[in-house]
Amino acid sequence: TAFLGFSLIDVLATLGIPDRHDLAPRSQKFFEYYIDPAPDCPNGTEEPFTLLIRFSALDRSTEVSFQNY
């Protein structure tokens, strides 16, 4: 996918601040960007389509996936 191998800084410069972010063990980070309106938005969907990007401890994207919660 397009963002695989990107640095955290490059993703932030391209997509902006994520809608959600989480820290995981071993200094991994997860960025989540809503493609559909979030549940708390007007006209938001209960299960929005999202882009999920996982970063390694070296701040390189190691996994890019699309999810529907």
Distance bins in CASP14 RR format, pairs under 12 A and 6 or more apart:
PFRMAT RR
TARGET T0000
AUTHOR 0000-0000-0000
RMODE 2
METHOD distances of the structure
MODEL  1
1 11 0 0 0 0 0 1 0 0 0 0 0
1 51 0 0 0 0 1 0 0 0 0 0 0
1 52 0 0 0 0 0 1 0 0 0 0 0
1 53 0 0 0 0 1 0 0 0 0 0 0
1 54 0 0 0 0 0 1 0 0 0 0 0
1 61 0 0 0 0 1 0 0 0 0 0 0
1 62 0 0 0 0 0 1 0 0 0 0 0
1 63 0 0 0 0 1 0 0 0 0 0 0
1 64 1 0 1 0 0 0 0 0 0 0 0
1 65 0 0 0 0 1 0 0 0 0 0 0
1 66 0 0 0 0 1 0 0 0 0 0 0
2 10 0 0 0 0 0 1 0 0 0 0 0
2 11 0 0 0 0 0 1 0 0 0 0 0
2 14 0 0 0 0 1 0 0 0 0 0 0
2 15 0 0 0 0 0 1 0 0 0 0 0
2 51 0 0 0 0 0 1 0 0 0 0 0
2 53 0 0 0 0 0 1 0 0 0 0 0
2 61 0 0 0 0 1 0 0 0 0 0 0
2 64 1 0 0 1 0 0 0 0 0 0 0
2 66 0 0 0 0 0 1 0 0 0 0 0
3 10 0 0 0 0 1 0 0 0 0 0 0
3 11 1 0 1 0 0 0 0 0 0 0 0
3 12 0 0 0 0 0 1 0 0 0 0 0
3 13 0 0 0 0 0 1 0 0 0 0 0
3 14 1 0 0 1 0 0 0 0 0 0 0
3 15 0 0 0 0 1 0 0 0 0 0 0
3 18 0 0 0 0 0 1 0 0 0 0 0
3 31 0 0 0 0 1 0 0 0 0 0 0
3 33 0 0 0 0 0 1 0 0 0 0 0
3 51 0 0 0 0 1 0 0 0 0 0 0
3 52 0 0 0 0 0 1 0 0 0 0 0
3 53 1 0 1 0 0 0 0 0 0 0 0
3 54 0 0 0 0 0 1 0 0 0 0 0
3 55 0 0 0 0 0 1 0 0 0 0 0
3 60 0 0 0 0 0 1 0 0 0 0 0
3 61 1 0 1 0 0 0 0 0 0 0 0
3 62 0 0 0 0 0 1 0 0 0 0 0
3 63 0 0 0 0 1 0 0 0 0 0 0
3 64 1 0 1 0 0 0 0 0 0 0 0
3 65 0 0 0 0 0 1 0 0 0 0 0
3 66 0 0 0 0 0 1 0 0 0 0 0
4 10 0 0 0 0 0 1 0 0 0 0 0
4 11 0 0 0 0 0 1 0 0 0 0 0
4 53 0 0 0 0 1 0 0 0 0 0 0
4 54 0 0 0 0 0 1 0 0 0 0 0
4 55 0 0 0 0 0 1 0 0 0 0 0
4 56 0 0 0 0 0 1 0 0 0 0 0
4 60 0 0 0 0 1 0 0 0 0 0 0
4 61 1 0 1 0 0 0 0 0 0 0 0
4 62 1 0 0 1 0 0 0 0 0 0 0
4 63 1 0 0 1 0 0 0 0 0 0 0
4 64 1 0 1 0 0 0 0 0 0 0 0
4 65 0 0 0 0 0 1 0 0 0 0 0
5 11 0 0 0 0 1 0 0 0 0 0 0
5 53 0 0 0 0 1 0 0 0 0 0 0
5 54 0 0 0 0 0 1 0 0 0 0 0
5 55 0 0 0 0 1 0 0 0 0 0 0
5 56 0 0 0 0 1 0 0 0 0 0 0
5 58 0 0 0 0 0 1 0 0 0 0 0
5 59 0 0 0 0 0 1 0 0 0 0 0
5 60 1 0 1 0 0 0 0 0 0 0 0
5 61 1 0 1 0 0 0 0 0 0 0 0
5 62 1 0 0 1 0 0 0 0 0 0 0
5 63 0 0 0 0 1 0 0 0 0 0 0
5 64 0 0 0 0 1 0 0 0 0 0 0
6 12 0 0 0 0 1 0 0 0 0 0 0
6 13 0 0 0 0 1 0 0 0 0 0 0
6 14 1 0 0 1 0 0 0 0 0 0 0
6 15 0 0 0 0 1 0 0 0 0 0 0
6 31 0 0 0 0 0 1 0 0 0 0 0
6 53 0 0 0 0 1 0 0 0 0 0 0
6 54 0 0 0 0 0 1 0 0 0 0 0
6 55 0 0 0 0 1 0 0 0 0 0 0
6 56 0 0 0 0 0 1 0 0 0 0 0
6 59 0 0 0 0 1 0 0 0 0 0 0
6 60 1 0 0 1 0 0 0 0 0 0 0
6 61 1 0 1 0 0 0 0 0 0 0 0
6 62 0 0 0 0 0 1 0 0 0 0 0
6 63 0 0 0 0 0 1 0 0 0 0 0
6 64 0 0 0 0 1 0 0 0 0 0 0
7 13 0 0 0 0 1 0 0 0 0 0 0
7 14 0 0 0 0 0 1 0 0 0 0 0
7 29 0 0 0 0 0 1 0 0 0 0 0
7 53 0 0 0 0 0 1 0 0 0 0 0
7 55 0 0 0 0 1 0 0 0 0 0 0
7 56 0 0 0 0 0 1 0 0 0 0 0
7 58 0 0 0 0 1 0 0 0 0 0 0
7 59 1 0 1 0 0 0 0 0 0 0 0
7 60 1 0 0 1 0 0 0 0 0 0 0
7 61 1 0 0 1 0 0 0 0 0 0 0
7 62 0 0 0 0 0 1 0 0 0 0 0
8 14 0 0 0 0 0 1 0 0 0 0 0
8 15 0 0 0 0 0 1 0 0 0 0 0
8 16 0 0 0 0 0 1 0 0 0 0 0
8 17 0 0 0 0 0 1 0 0 0 0 0
8 18 0 0 0 0 0 1 0 0 0 0 0
8 21 0 0 0 0 0 1 0 0 0 0 0
8 27 0 0 0 0 0 1 0 0 0 0 0
8 28 0 0 0 0 0 1 0 0 0 0 0
8 29 1 0 0 1 0 0 0 0 0 0 0
8 30 0 0 0 0 0 1 0 0 0 0 0
8 31 0 0 0 0 1 0 0 0 0 0 0
8 53 0 0 0 0 1 0 0 0 0 0 0
8 54 0 0 0 0 0 1 0 0 0 0 0
8 55 1 0 1 0 0 0 0 0 0 0 0
8 56 0 0 0 0 1 0 0 0 0 0 0
8 57 0 0 0 0 0 1 0 0 0 0 0
8 58 0 0 0 0 1 0 0 0 0 0 0
8 59 1 0 1 0 0 0 0 0 0 0 0
8 60 1 0 0 1 0 0 0 0 0 0 0
8 61 1 0 0 1 0 0 0 0 0 0 0
8 62 0 0 0 0 0 1 0 0 0 0 0
9 15 0 0 0 0 0 1 0 0 0 0 0
9 16 0 0 0 0 0 1 0 0 0 0 0
9 55 0 0 0 0 0 1 0 0 0 0 0
9 59 1 0 0 1 0 0 0 0 0 0 0
9 60 0 0 0 0 0 1 0 0 0 0 0
9 61 0 0 0 0 0 1 0 0 0 0 0
10 16 0 0 0 0 0 1 0 0 0 0 0
10 31 0 0 0 0 0 1 0 0 0 0 0
10 53 0 0 0 0 0 1 0 0 0 0 0
10 55 0 0 0 0 0 1 0 0 0 0 0
10 59 0 0 0 0 1 0 0 0 0 0 0
10 60 0 0 0 0 1 0 0 0 0 0 0
10 61 0 0 0 0 1 0 0 0 0 0 0
11 17 0 0 0 0 0 1 0 0 0 0 0
11 18 0 0 0 0 1 0 0 0 0 0 0
11 21 0 0 0 0 0 1 0 0 0 0 0
11 29 0 0 0 0 0 1 0 0 0 0 0
11 30 0 0 0 0 0 1 0 0 0 0 0
11 31 1 0 0 1 0 0 0 0 0 0 0
11 32 0 0 0 0 0 1 0 0 0 0 0
11 33 0 0 0 0 1 0 0 0 0 0 0
11 51 0 0 0 0 0 1 0 0 0 0 0
11 52 0 0 0 0 0 1 0 0 0 0 0
11 53 1 0 0 1 0 0 0 0 0 0 0
11 54 0 0 0 0 0 1 0 0 0 0 0
11 55 0 0 0 0 1 0 0 0 0 0 0
11 59 0 0 0 0 1 0 0 0 0 0 0
11 60 0 0 0 0 1 0 0 0 0 0 0
11 61 1 0 0 1 0 0 0 0 0 0 0
11 64 0 0 0 0 1 0 0 0 0 0 0
12 18 0 0 0 0 1 0 0 0 0 0 0
12 21 0 0 0 0 0 1 0 0 0 0 0
12 29 0 0 0 0 0 1 0 0 0 0 0
12 31 0 0 0 0 1 0 0 0 0 0 0
12 33 0 0 0 0 0 1 0 0 0 0 0
12 53 0 0 0 0 0 1 0 0 0 0 0
12 55 0 0 0 0 0 1 0 0 0 0 0
12 59 0 0 0 0 0 1 0 0 0 0 0
12 61 0 0 0 0 0 1 0 0 0 0 0
14 31 0 0 0 0 0 1 0 0 0 0 0
14 33 0 0 0 0 0 1 0 0 0 0 0
14 51 0 0 0 0 0 1 0 0 0 0 0
14 53 0 0 0 0 0 1 0 0 0 0 0
14 61 0 0 0 0 0 1 0 0 0 0 0
15 21 0 0 0 0 0 1 0 0 0 0 0
15 31 1 0 0 1 0 0 0 0 0 0 0
15 32 0 0 0 0 0 1 0 0 0 0 0
15 33 1 0 1 0 0 0 0 0 0 0 0
15 34 0 0 0 0 0 1 0 0 0 0 0
15 35 0 0 0 0 0 1 0 0 0 0 0
15 51 1 0 0 1 0 0 0 0 0 0 0
15 53 0 0 0 0 1 0 0 0 0 0 0
15 61 0 0 0 0 0 1 0 0 0 0 0
15 64 0 0 0 0 0 1 0 0 0 0 0
16 31 0 0 0 0 1 0 0 0 0 0 0
16 33 0 0 0 0 1 0 0 0 0 0 0
16 51 0 0 0 0 0 1 0 0 0 0 0
16 53 0 0 0 0 0 1 0 0 0 0 0
17 31 0 0 0 0 1 0 0 0 0 0 0
17 32 0 0 0 0 0 1 0 0 0 0 0
17 33 0 0 0 0 1 0 0 0 0 0 0
18 29 0 0 0 0 1 0 0 0 0 0 0
18 30 0 0 0 0 1 0 0 0 0 0 0
18 31 1 1 0 0 0 0 0 0 0 0 0
18 32 1 0 1 0 0 0 0 0 0 0 0
18 33 1 0 1 0 0 0 0 0 0 0 0
18 34 0 0 0 0 1 0 0 0 0 0 0
18 38 0 0 0 0 0 1 0 0 0 0 0
18 50 0 0 0 0 1 0 0 0 0 0 0
18 51 0 0 0 0 1 0 0 0 0 0 0
18 52 0 0 0 0 1 0 0 0 0 0 0
18 53 1 0 0 1 0 0 0 0 0 0 0
18 54 0 0 0 0 0 1 0 0 0 0 0
18 55 0 0 0 0 0 1 0 0 0 0 0
19 30 0 0 0 0 0 1 0 0 0 0 0
19 31 0 0 0 0 1 0 0 0 0 0 0
19 32 1 0 1 0 0 0 0 0 0 0 0
19 33 1 0 1 0 0 0 0 0 0 0 0
19 34 1 0 1 0 0 0 0 0 0 0 0
19 35 0 0 0 0 1 0 0 0 0 0 0
19 36 0 0 0 0 0 1 0 0 0 0 0
19 37 0 0 0 0 0 1 0 0 0 0 0
19 38 1 0 0 1 0 0 0 0 0 0 0
19 39 0 0 0 0 0 1 0 0 0 0 0
19 40 0 0 0 0 0 1 0 0 0 0 0
19 41 0 0 0 0 0 1 0 0 0 0 0
19 48 0 0 0 0 1 0 0 0 0 0 0
19 50 1 0 0 1 0 0 0 0 0 0 0
19 51 0 0 0 0 1 0 0 0 0 0 0
19 52 0 0 0 0 0 1 0 0 0 0 0
19 53 0 0 0 0 0 1 0 0 0 0 0
19 69 0 0 0 0 0 1 0 0 0 0 0
20 29 0 0 0 0 0 1 0 0 0 0 0
20 30 0 0 0 0 1 0 0 0 0 0 0
20 31 1 0 0 1 0 0 0 0 0 0 0
20 32 1 0 1 0 0 0 0 0 0 0 0
20 33 0 0 0 0 1 0 0 0 0 0 0
20 34 0 0 0 0 1 0 0 0 0 0 0
20 38 0 0 0 0 1 0 0 0 0 0 0
20 39 0 0 0 0 0 1 0 0 0 0 0
20 40 0 0 0 0 0 1 0 0 0 0 0
20 48 0 0 0 0 0 1 0 0 0 0 0
20 50 0 0 0 0 1 0 0 0 0 0 0
20 51 0 0 0 0 0 1 0 0 0 0 0
20 52 0 0 0 0 1 0 0 0 0 0 0
20 53 0 0 0 0 0 1 0 0 0 0 0
20 67 0 0 0 0 0 1 0 0 0 0 0
20 69 0 0 0 0 0 1 0 0 0 0 0
21 28 0 0 0 0 0 1 0 0 0 0 0
21 29 1 0 0 1 0 0 0 0 0 0 0
21 30 1 0 0 1 0 0 0 0 0 0 0
21 31 1 0 1 0 0 0 0 0 0 0 0
21 32 1 0 0 1 0 0 0 0 0 0 0
21 33 0 0 0 0 1 0 0 0 0 0 0
21 52 0 0 0 0 0 1 0 0 0 0 0
21 53 0 0 0 0 1 0 0 0 0 0 0
21 54 0 0 0 0 0 1 0 0 0 0 0
21 55 0 0 0 0 1 0 0 0 0 0 0
22 28 0 0 0 0 1 0 0 0 0 0 0
22 29 1 0 0 1 0 0 0 0 0 0 0
22 30 1 0 1 0 0 0 0 0 0 0 0
22 31 0 0 0 0 1 0 0 0 0 0 0
22 32 1 0 0 1 0 0 0 0 0 0 0
22 52 0 0 0 0 1 0 0 0 0 0 0
22 53 0 0 0 0 0 1 0 0 0 0 0
22 54 0 0 0 0 1 0 0 0 0 0 0
22 55 0 0 0 0 0 1 0 0 0 0 0
23 29 1 0 1 0 0 0 0 0 0 0 0
23 30 1 0 0 1 0 0 0 0 0 0 0
23 31 0 0 0 0 0 1 0 0 0 0 0
23 54 0 0 0 0 0 1 0 0 0 0 0
23 55 0 0 0 0 0 1 0 0 0 0 0
23 57 0 0 0 0 0 1 0 0 0 0 0
24 30 1 0 0 1 0 0 0 0 0 0 0
24 31 0 0 0 0 0 1 0 0 0 0 0
24 52 0 0 0 0 0 1 0 0 0 0 0
24 54 1 0 0 1 0 0 0 0 0 0 0
24 55 0 0 0 0 1 0 0 0 0 0 0
24 56 0 0 0 0 0 1 0 0 0 0 0
24 57 0 0 0 0 0 1 0 0 0 0 0
24 62 0 0 0 0 0 1 0 0 0 0 0
24 63 0 0 0 0 0 1 0 0 0 0 0
25 57 0 0 0 0 0 1 0 0 0 0 0
26 54 0 0 0 0 0 1 0 0 0 0 0
26 55 0 0 0 0 0 1 0 0 0 0 0
26 56 0 0 0 0 1 0 0 0 0 0 0
26 57 1 0 1 0 0 0 0 0 0 0 0
26 58 0 0 0 0 0 1 0 0 0 0 0
26 62 0 0 0 0 0 1 0 0 0 0 0
27 54 0 0 0 0 0 1 0 0 0 0 0
27 55 0 0 0 0 1 0 0 0 0 0 0
27 56 1 0 0 1 0 0 0 0 0 0 0
27 57 1 1 0 0 0 0 0 0 0 0 0
27 58 0 0 0 0 1 0 0 0 0 0 0
27 59 0 0 0 0 1 0 0 0 0 0 0
27 60 0 0 0 0 0 1 0 0 0 0 0
28 53 0 0 0 0 0 1 0 0 0 0 0
28 54 1 0 0 1 0 0 0 0 0 0 0
28 55 1 0 0 1 0 0 0 0 0 0 0
28 56 1 0 0 1 0 0 0 0 0 0 0
28 57 1 0 0 1 0 0 0 0 0 0 0
28 58 0 0 0 0 0 1 0 0 0 0 0
28 59 0 0 0 0 1 0 0 0 0 0 0
28 60 0 0 0 0 0 1 0 0 0 0 0
28 61 0 0 0 0 0 1 0 0 0 0 0
28 62 0 0 0 0 1 0 0 0 0 0 0
28 63 0 0 0 0 1 0 0 0 0 0 0
29 52 0 0 0 0 0 1 0 0 0 0 0
29 53 0 0 0 0 1 0 0 0 0 0 0
29 54 1 0 0 1 0 0 0 0 0 0 0
29 55 1 0 1 0 0 0 0 0 0 0 0
29 56 0 0 0 0 1 0 0 0 0 0 0
29 57 0 0 0 0 1 0 0 0 0 0 0
29 58 0 0 0 0 0 1 0 0 0 0 0
29 59 1 0 0 1 0 0 0 0 0 0 0
29 60 0 0 0 0 0 1 0 0 0 0 0
29 61 0 0 0 0 1 0 0 0 0 0 0
29 62 0 0 0 0 0 1 0 0 0 0 0
29 63 0 0 0 0 0 1 0 0 0 0 0
30 50 0 0 0 0 0 1 0 0 0 0 0
30 51 0 0 0 0 0 1 0 0 0 0 0
30 52 1 0 0 1 0 0 0 0 0 0 0
30 53 1 0 0 1 0 0 0 0 0 0 0
30 54 1 0 1 0 0 0 0 0 0 0 0
30 55 1 0 0 1 0 0 0 0 0 0 0
30 56 0 0 0 0 0 1 0 0 0 0 0
30 61 0 0 0 0 0 1 0 0 0 0 0
30 62 0 0 0 0 0 1 0 0 0 0 0
30 63 0 0 0 0 1 0 0 0 0 0 0
30 64 0 0 0 0 0 1 0 0 0 0 0
30 65 0 0 0 0 0 1 0 0 0 0 0
30 67 0 0 0 0 0 1 0 0 0 0 0
31 50 0 0 0 0 0 1 0 0 0 0 0
31 51 0 0 0 0 1 0 0 0 0 0 0
31 52 1 0 0 1 0 0 0 0 0 0 0
31 53 1 0 1 0 0 0 0 0 0 0 0
31 54 0 0 0 0 1 0 0 0 0 0 0
31 55 1 0 0 1 0 0 0 0 0 0 0
31 59 0 0 0 0 0 1 0 0 0 0 0
31 61 0 0 0 0 1 0 0 0 0 0 0
31 62 0 0 0 0 0 1 0 0 0 0 0
31 63 0 0 0 0 0 1 0 0 0 0 0
31 64 0 0 0 0 1 0 0 0 0 0 0
31 65 0 0 0 0 0 1 0 0 0 0 0
32 38 0 0 0 0 1 0 0 0 0 0 0
32 48 0 0 0 0 1 0 0 0 0 0 0
32 49 0 0 0 0 0 1 0 0 0 0 0
32 50 1 0 1 0 0 0 0 0 0 0 0
32 51 1 0 0 1 0 0 0 0 0 0 0
32 52 1 0 1 0 0 0 0 0 0 0 0
32 53 1 0 0 1 0 0 0 0 0 0 0
32 54 0 0 0 0 0 1 0 0 0 0 0
32 64 0 0 0 0 0 1 0 0 0 0 0
32 65 0 0 0 0 0 1 0 0 0 0 0
32 66 0 0 0 0 0 1 0 0 0 0 0
32 67 0 0 0 0 1 0 0 0 0 0 0
32 69 0 0 0 0 1 0 0 0 0 0 0
33 48 0 0 0 0 0 1 0 0 0 0 0
33 49 0 0 0 0 0 1 0 0 0 0 0
33 50 1 0 0 1 0 0 0 0 0 0 0
33 51 1 0 1 0 0 0 0 0 0 0 0
33 52 0 0 0 0 1 0 0 0 0 0 0
33 53 1 0 0 1 0 0 0 0 0 0 0
33 64 0 0 0 0 0 1 0 0 0 0 0
33 65 0 0 0 0 0 1 0 0 0 0 0
33 66 0 0 0 0 0 1 0 0 0 0 0
33 67 0 0 0 0 0 1 0 0 0 0 0
34 40 0 0 0 0 0 1 0 0 0 0 0
34 41 0 0 0 0 1 0 0 0 0 0 0
34 44 0 0 0 0 1 0 0 0 0 0 0
34 45 0 0 0 0 1 0 0 0 0 0 0
34 47 0 0 0 0 0 1 0 0 0 0 0
34 48 1 0 1 0 0 0 0 0 0 0 0
34 49 1 0 0 1 0 0 0 0 0 0 0
34 50 1 0 1 0 0 0 0 0 0 0 0
34 51 0 0 0 0 1 0 0 0 0 0 0
34 52 0 0 0 0 0 1 0 0 0 0 0
34 66 0 0 0 0 0 1 0 0 0 0 0
34 67 0 0 0 0 0 1 0 0 0 0 0
34 68 0 0 0 0 0 1 0 0 0 0 0
34 69 0 0 0 0 1 0 0 0 0 0 0
35 44 0 0 0 0 0 1 0 0 0 0 0
35 45 0 0 0 0 0 1 0 0 0 0 0
35 47 0 0 0 0 0 1 0 0 0 0 0
35 48 1 0 0 1 0 0 0 0 0 0 0
35 49 1 0 1 0 0 0 0 0 0 0 0
35 50 1 0 0 1 0 0 0 0 0 0 0
35 51 1 0 0 1 0 0 0 0 0 0 0
35 52 0 0 0 0 0 1 0 0 0 0 0
35 66 1 0 0 1 0 0 0 0 0 0 0
35 67 0 0 0 0 1 0 0 0 0 0 0
35 68 0 0 0 0 1 0 0 0 0 0 0
35 69 0 0 0 0 0 1 0 0 0 0 0
36 43 0 0 0 0 1 0 0 0 0 0 0
36 44 1 0 0 1 0 0 0 0 0 0 0
36 45 1 0 1 0 0 0 0 0 0 0 0
36 46 0 0 0 0 1 0 0 0 0 0 0
36 47 0 0 0 0 1 0 0 0 0 0 0
36 48 1 1 0 0 0 0 0 0 0 0 0
36 49 1 0 1 0 0 0 0 0 0 0 0
36 50 1 0 0 1 0 0 0 0 0 0 0
36 51 0 0 0 0 0 1 0 0 0 0 0
36 66 0 0 0 0 0 1 0 0 0 0 0
36 67 0 0 0 0 0 1 0 0 0 0 0
36 68 0 0 0 0 1 0 0 0 0 0 0
36 69 0 0 0 0 1 0 0 0 0 0 0
37 43 1 0 1 0 0 0 0 0 0 0 0
37 44 1 1 0 0 0 0 0 0 0 0 0
37 45 1 0 0 1 0 0 0 0 0 0 0
37 46 0 0 0 0 0 1 0 0 0 0 0
37 47 0 0 0 0 0 1 0 0 0 0 0
37 48 1 0 0 1 0 0 0 0 0 0 0
37 49 0 0 0 0 1 0 0 0 0 0 0
37 50 0 0 0 0 0 1 0 0 0 0 0
38 44 1 0 0 1 0 0 0 0 0 0 0
38 45 0 0 0 0 1 0 0 0 0 0 0
38 46 0 0 0 0 0 1 0 0 0 0 0
38 47 0 0 0 0 0 1 0 0 0 0 0
38 48 1 0 1 0 0 0 0 0 0 0 0
38 49 0 0 0 0 0 1 0 0 0 0 0
38 50 0 0 0 0 1 0 0 0 0 0 0
38 69 0 0 0 0 0 1 0 0 0 0 0
39 45 1 0 0 1 0 0 0 0 0 0 0
39 46 1 0 1 0 0 0 0 0 0 0 0
39 47 0 0 0 0 1 0 0 0 0 0 0
39 48 1 0 0 1 0 0 0 0 0 0 0
39 50 0 0 0 0 0 1 0 0 0 0 0
39 69 0 0 0 0 1 0 0 0 0 0 0
40 46 0 0 0 0 0 1 0 0 0 0 0
40 48 0 0 0 0 0 1 0 0 0 0 0
41 48 0 0 0 0 1 0 0 0 0 0 0
45 68 0 0 0 0 1 0 0 0 0 0 0
45 69 0 0 0 0 1 0 0 0 0 0 0
46 68 0 0 0 0 0 1 0 0 0 0 0
46 69 0 0 0 0 1 0 0 0 0 0 0
47 67 0 0 0 0 1 0 0 0 0 0 0
47 68 1 0 1 0 0 0 0 0 0 0 0
47 69 1 0 1 0 0 0 0 0 0 0 0
48 66 0 0 0 0 0 1 0 0 0 0 0
48 67 0 0 0 0 1 0 0 0 0 0 0
48 68 1 0 0 1 0 0 0 0 0 0 0
48 69 1 0 0 1 0 0 0 0 0 0 0
49 65 0 0 0 0 0 1 0 0 0 0 0
49 66 1 0 0 1 0 0 0 0 0 0 0
49 67 1 0 0 1 0 0 0 0 0 0 0
49 68 1 0 1 0 0 0 0 0 0 0 0
49 69 0 0 0 0 1 0 0 0 0 0 0
50 64 0 0 0 0 0 1 0 0 0 0 0
50 65 0 0 0 0 1 0 0 0 0 0 0
50 66 1 0 0 1 0 0 0 0 0 0 0
50 67 1 0 1 0 0 0 0 0 0 0 0
50 68 1 0 0 1 0 0 0 0 0 0 0
50 69 1 0 0 1 0 0 0 0 0 0 0
51 61 0 0 0 0 0 1 0 0 0 0 0
51 63 0 0 0 0 0 1 0 0 0 0 0
51 64 1 0 0 1 0 0 0 0 0 0 0
51 65 1 0 0 1 0 0 0 0 0 0 0
51 66 1 0 1 0 0 0 0 0 0 0 0
51 67 0 0 0 0 1 0 0 0 0 0 0
51 68 0 0 0 0 0 1 0 0 0 0 0
52 61 0 0 0 0 0 1 0 0 0 0 0
52 62 0 0 0 0 0 1 0 0 0 0 0
52 63 1 0 0 1 0 0 0 0 0 0 0
52 64 1 0 0 1 0 0 0 0 0 0 0
52 65 1 0 1 0 0 0 0 0 0 0 0
52 66 1 0 0 1 0 0 0 0 0 0 0
52 67 1 0 1 0 0 0 0 0 0 0 0
52 68 0 0 0 0 0 1 0 0 0 0 0
52 69 0 0 0 0 1 0 0 0 0 0 0
53 59 0 0 0 0 0 1 0 0 0 0 0
53 60 0 0 0 0 0 1 0 0 0 0 0
53 61 1 0 1 0 0 0 0 0 0 0 0
53 62 0 0 0 0 1 0 0 0 0 0 0
53 63 1 0 0 1 0 0 0 0 0 0 0
53 64 1 0 1 0 0 0 0 0 0 0 0
53 65 0 0 0 0 1 0 0 0 0 0 0
53 66 0 0 0 0 0 1 0 0 0 0 0
53 67 0 0 0 0 0 1 0 0 0 0 0
54 60 0 0 0 0 1 0 0 0 0 0 0
54 61 1 0 0 1 0 0 0 0 0 0 0
54 62 1 0 1 0 0 0 0 0 0 0 0
54 63 1 0 1 0 0 0 0 0 0 0 0
54 64 1 0 0 1 0 0 0 0 0 0 0
54 65 0 0 0 0 1 0 0 0 0 0 0
54 67 0 0 0 0 0 1 0 0 0 0 0
55 61 1 0 1 0 0 0 0 0 0 0 0
55 62 1 0 0 1 0 0 0 0 0 0 0
55 63 0 0 0 0 1 0 0 0 0 0 0
55 64 0 0 0 0 0 1 0 0 0 0 0
56 62 1 0 1 0 0 0 0 0 0 0 0
56 63 0 0 0 0 1 0 0 0 0 0 0
END
